[in-house]
């Protein structure tokens, strides 16, 4: 499905934290990092208030397809009301 791309990074440690929305940009970033032998810590957060449910669903399903573990980070926004 995806071609394996190699990107040369100047680093000693091969660890990355990725804030994963479930969209194409963050998912492709995950694939690139993993293809370049990075240990990726996938974090999903509820930062996009209006998209919270759809992004959670996307991350949940993509994590199964890509076989990647992830964690959800809950952030409280007491002054912002959901519509």
MOZIJO-V787441 format. One record per helix or strand. SS is the DSSP state (2 for helix, 1 for strand). FROM is the first residue (numbers start at 0). LEN is the number of residues. If there is no record, write none. Layout:
# MOZIJO-V787441
SS_FROM_LEN + SS_FROM_LEN
This chain:
# MOZIJO-V787441
1_14_5 + 2_23_12 + 1_38_7 + 2_48_18 + 1_69_4
